[in-house]
């Protein structure tokens, strides 16, 4: 379980998608547990890894706080709204749509070989704040309502819409993801769905993986992050496609 958390923190720190590793591992280890307890345990680990990754990125990558801080707040608001809506509506309709959306995202990234290699923000400061806020609110809602691929969507939108390179996009995504994870953890804790006796060990392992992943991303730059992004999105397509059409 701790090894899965370490690997999840490693992948999350580079480009997101750590839940692809840790959540299935938790379901395999605790097959009779309530899903809410396992999601709460996942958040109790990942919130530390993403927070440490955001801190490490902020020391080496220029972070536009005037844009990202408000976007993190809209991400929190979106996460709470999505978590509330999922108590009223079913998210099953997204199960079949998600692999197709991810496939389109992957094809676009592969076709645009220069996408995300150069950091060239294309929007004026005010417009960038509005766009980042919209990203935070929309992806935050998705994270609270459904969840898989949140980090990948954040990275892609910061690259495609705002003109960030993959390294700066990953750094921005970590800040927003940490805020979303914190809001989700607060909700799970309030509902009593966090197993705190496991949380510390998983958090420590997740932080260790996060530190390693962040170091590699900062050392090798945007091209490396792009490559990991393609691998993670491909894995997400296979996983979500299996869940949607074969299970």
N, C-alpha and C positions, 0 to 999 in steps of 0.2 A: 504493500500500500504506500509506504514512504517512497519507494523507488518510482512508482507511478506518479506521485506528487512531484518528485524531483524532475522527472522527464517533462511533466506538464508545465512546471515553472520554466524550464529551459525553452520549450517551444513558445510558450506565452510571451516570454521576454523578447523574442526575436520578432514574431509576427502575429501572435495570438493563436488560439486554437488548442490551448492546453486542455480544455474540457473534453476534447476528443480522446485524450488519454486517461485522465483521472476519473471522469464520470463512469465510463464503461468498467473500469477497474473496481470502483466502489460497488457497482451493481453486481459484479461477479463475486466479490468478497462477501457482500451482504444481500443475497438474493431475495430474502423475505422482508427486507426493511422497506419502510414507506419511502417513496421517491423524494418527498420533501426533505426528509432527514438526510438523504445522500446529497441532494442539491445544496442543502445548508452546509454540510461538511465540505463539499467542494469549494463553496464560496469562502468558508473560514480559512482555507489554505490559500486560494488564489488571490484573495484580497491583499495578502502580505507580499506575495511574489510580484504582483503587478505594481504595488506601491513602491517596492524597492527598485523595480525596473524603471519606473517613472523618475525616481530620485536619481538613479545612476545616469539615465539619459540626460536629465536636466543639467548635470555637471559637465557634459561633453558636447551636447547638441543645443543650439540656440532654440529656446522655447518662446514662442510668442504668447506670453501670459495674458495679454490684453484680449487675445482671441480664445485661448484655450481654457482659461479659468471660467468664463461665462458658459462655454460649451460643456464643461464638466458639470456645472450646475443644471443645465438643461438635460444632461444625460441622467442625473439623479432623478429629476422630475419625470422624465420619460420612463425610467425604470420602475418607479413607484406606480405610475399610471398603467404601464403594461402588466405589472404584477396584480393590480386590482382588476383589470379587464379579464385576465385569465381566470379569475374566480367567477366570472359571469359568463364568458364565452369560451368555447373550445378552440384550441389552436391547431386542431387536427388538419384543417385545410392547408396550413402552411407546410405540413410534412411532405406532401407530394410536390409542392411548388419549389421548396428550398433547393433540392439538387439541381433543378433546371436553372434557377437563378444563379447558383454558384457556377454551373457549367458556362453560362453566358459570360460571367465575370472572368473565368479562366481563359476562355477563347479570346476575349478582348485583350487581356493582358499579354497573351502569347502573340497575338497579331501585332500589337504595338510594342515592338522590341525596345523602343526608346522610352517607354512609359515608366516614370518614376526613377529614372537614372540621374536626372538633374534637378536640383532644388531651385525652382523658379516660381514662387507664389504669384498667381496671376490676378488676384483680386485686390482692390483698394482696401485699406484697413477696416472701414466700416462694413463693406460688403463681405469681407472675410469673416468678421465677427458674426454676421447674420448667417452666413453659410455654415460656419462651424457650429453655431447654436442649433441650426436645423438638423445637422448631422447628429449632434448629441441627443436631441429630443427624439428623433426618429429611430436611431439605432438603440438608444436607451429604452424606448418603448418596446422594440423588438426583443431586446435582451430580457426585459421583465416578462414579456408575453410568451416567448418561445426559446430563444437563446443560442442555438448552435451557430457558430461562424461569426459571432459578434465582432471579435478582434479583426477578422479578415475583412468584414464590411467596413469597419472604421478605417483601416489602412487604405483600402481601395478608394474610398470616397475622398480621403485627404489627398491622395495622389491624383485622382482623376478630376475632382472638382476644384480643389484649391491649388493644385500645381506643386505639391510637395514631392520630394524624392522619397523613396521607400524608407530610408533611415529616419528622416524627420517625421514622416507619417506614422512610423512605428512608435516613435517617441510620443507623439501627440495621442496616439491610440492608447498607450499605456496609462496616460493621465486620465483620460475619459473612462477607460475600462476600470481603473482603480476606484473611481467615484461610483460607477455603476455597481461594482462588486460590493462596495461598502453599503450602499443603499439596500441591495438585495440581502446582504448578511444581516443588516438591522431588521429587515422584515422577517427573515427566517428565525432570528433569535427571539424576536417579539412573539412569534407564534410557537416557540419552543422546539424548533426543528434543527437545532445544532447540537451535535454530540461533542461537547467541549473536551471530554477526556481523550478524544482522538485528535482534536484540532491542533494542539501544540506541535506534535510530532510531524503532522502533515504540513503545517506552516513552515517549520524549520527546513524540511526537505524542499518545499516549493521555493523558498528564498534562496537556498543553495543553487538550485537549478536556474533560478532567475538571474543570479549574479553571473553564472557561467554564460548563459545565453546573451545577456546584455554585453558582456565583454567581447564575445565573438562578433556580435552585430556592430559594435563600435569599431572594432579592429578591421573588419572586412568591408564595411560600408554598404551603400545602397544596393549594389549588385548582388551581394550575398543575401541581403534581406529579401530582395525580389525572388531569388532562387528558392529560399525557404517558403516564401509566400506561395509560390506555384505548387510546391510539394504539399503544403498544408491544405490548400484549397482542393487539390486533387484528392487527398485523403478524405476531406469533408464530403466531396461529391460521392465517393464510393460508400462512405458510411451512411450518409443521409439517404442516398439512393437505395441502399439495402434495406434500411429501416422503412422507407416509404413504399417500396414496390415488391420486396421479396420476403420480408418478415411476416 
